[in-house]
Amino acid sequence: MQKLAKQNGTAKKENATVKKEVQKKLTDDAIGKTVVHEKAIIAKKPTINLDDRIQRLEKLKGLAANRERLAQTLTELTKFNYNQDGSGSFFLKDSRNLEFKTTNTNLIKLVTTHLQSTLEQRKSEIEEQIVQFEL
């Protein structure tokens, strides 16, 4: 008889422990303490081979060179605009040696202002491309 009582006592103890664990889990679920273990998904970048990386580097160098040339042209144009004493001339020549020349200061100012705004816009576009560039 002692054996049965012992088994019953043990069984009750185990049962009580299981009940407490279930109650604790339900309580934790209700108040949001449950820790859910999820595997973090790591986004892998596609591997780029050496030739592609070198080509992208050359493209970046080209963008940097274009930006440098635009900056230099803008500097020269700004110097021209501010150092003009009203006696400038504007001269265009095409591949067939056809020429256009004017000394009209209003026309020169109009052309240089438009040219400067166009160059500044293009420079900012190239700078944006450089900033967003990924090797």
C-alpha positions in Angstrom: 0.0 0.0 0.0 2.8 2.3 0.7 4.0 1.8 -2.8 0.6 2.9 -4.3 0.5 6.0 -2.2 4.0 6.9 -3.3 3.1 6.4 -6.9 0.0 8.4 -6.5 1.9 11.2 -4.7 4.5 11.2 -7.4 1.9 11.2 -10.1 0.2 14.1 -8.4 3.5 16.0 -8.1 4.3 15.5 -11.8 0.8 16.5 -12.8 0.9 19.6 -10.7 4.3 20.6 -12.2 2.9 20.1 -15.8 -0.2 22.2 -14.8 2.0 25.0 -13.5 4.1 25.0 -16.6 1.0 25.1 -18.9 -0.5 27.9 -16.8 2.8 29.9 -16.9 3.0 29.5 -20.7 -0.6 30.6 -21.1 0.0 33.6 -18.8 3.2 34.5 -20.8 1.3 34.2 -24.1 -1.5 36.4 -22.8 0.8 39.2 -21.7 3.1 38.9 -24.7 6.3 37.6 -23.0 6.5 34.7 -25.4 9.8 34.6 -27.1 9.5 33.4 -30.6 12.7 32.1 -32.1 12.7 32.9 -35.8 15.7 32.4 -38.0 16.9 35.7 -39.4 16.9 35.8 -43.1 20.1 37.3 -44.4 19.9 38.9 -47.8 22.9 37.9 -49.8 24.2 40.2 -52.4 24.8 38.5 -55.7 28.5 37.9 -56.2 30.1 40.0 -58.9 33.0 38.6 -60.8 36.2 40.4 -61.3 35.6 41.6 -64.8 32.2 43.1 -63.9 33.7 44.9 -60.9 36.5 46.3 -63.1 34.0 47.5 -65.7 31.9 49.2 -62.9 35.1 50.8 -61.6 35.8 52.2 -65.1 32.3 53.5 -65.3 32.7 55.3 -62.0 36.0 56.8 -63.2 34.2 58.0 -66.3 31.5 59.7 -64.2 34.1 61.3 -62.0 36.0 62.6 -65.1 32.8 64.0 -66.6 32.0 65.8 -63.3 35.5 67.3 -63.2 35.3 68.6 -66.8 31.9 70.1 -66.1 33.2 71.8 -63.0 36.1 73.2 -64.9 33.9 74.5 -67.7 31.5 76.1 -65.2 34.5 77.8 -63.5 35.7 79.2 -66.9 32.2 80.3 -67.8 31.7 82.1 -64.5 35.0 83.9 -64.9 33.9 85.0 -68.4 30.5 86.2 -67.1 32.0 88.3 -64.3 35.1 89.6 -66.1 33.2 90.8 -69.2 33.5 94.5 -69.8 30.8 94.8 -72.4 33.0 94.3 -75.4 32.9 90.5 -75.7 32.1 88.5 -78.8 30.4 85.2 -79.3 31.8 83.0 -82.0 30.5 79.6 -83.2 32.1 77.4 -86.0 30.9 74.1 -87.2 32.6 71.2 -89.0 32.0 72.7 -92.4 33.6 75.9 -91.4 30.3 77.8 -91.3 30.6 80.6 -88.7 28.4 82.7 -86.5 29.7 85.7 -84.7 28.0 88.4 -82.6 29.0 91.2 -80.3 25.5 91.7 -79.0 26.0 91.7 -75.2 22.4 90.9 -74.5 22.5 87.8 -76.7 25.9 86.8 -75.2 24.5 87.1 -71.7 21.4 85.1 -72.6 23.4 82.3 -74.1 26.0 82.1 -71.3 23.2 82.2 -68.6 21.4 79.3 -70.3 24.6 77.4 -70.9 25.5 77.8 -67.2 22.2 76.6 -65.9 22.3 73.6 -68.3 25.8 72.7 -67.1 24.9 73.0 -63.5 21.9 70.7 -63.9 24.0 68.1 -65.7 26.7 68.3 -63.0 24.1 67.7 -60.3 22.8 64.7 -62.2 26.3 63.2 -62.5 26.9 63.8 -58.8 23.7 62.0 -58.0 24.8 59.1 -60.1 28.1 59.0 -58.4 26.5 59.0 -54.9 24.1 56.2 -55.8 26.8 54.2 -57.6 27.5 50.7 -56.2 30.6 48.6 -57.0 
